[in-house]
Amino acid sequence: MLGMKTPEEEFFGKRPDVGHFRIFGSSVYFHLTKDAWKKLELTVELGLFVGYTDTPHNYQVYLPTSQRTMVYRDLKFDEKKAMRVSLKRDLQLRDVEELLVPKEEEPQTDVEQLHA
């Protein structure tokens, strides 16, 4: 019986390293190579994290400007923004769910029945 352990932790006797896990859909920033930019142009581009590759610490990034998916290694993740958006969406969904669930009506008692 594993209890609160993962199968890998039970087999190898130590916890697996999950420090490279990132939030899907978070904004990422990466530097462009020197041959890709000209004088007075931005040296950083914005993308969206969409997945992992087989090689450790390489990430798949969607580039909205060129509408392509590329693989990059050295990225800066903006996971706080992704968490704020996720929490905001969760709160909006809860509000909508509350509107969809019918409220239970409280039984109404007539004052005359109580006195009788």
Buried (B, 14 or more C-beta within 10 A) or exposed (E): EEEEEEEEEEEEEEEEEEEEEBBEBBBBEBBEEEEEBEEEEEEEBBBBBBEBEEEEEBBBBBBEEEEEEEEBEEBEBBBEEBEEEBEEEEEEEEEEEEEEEEEEEEEEEEEEEEEE
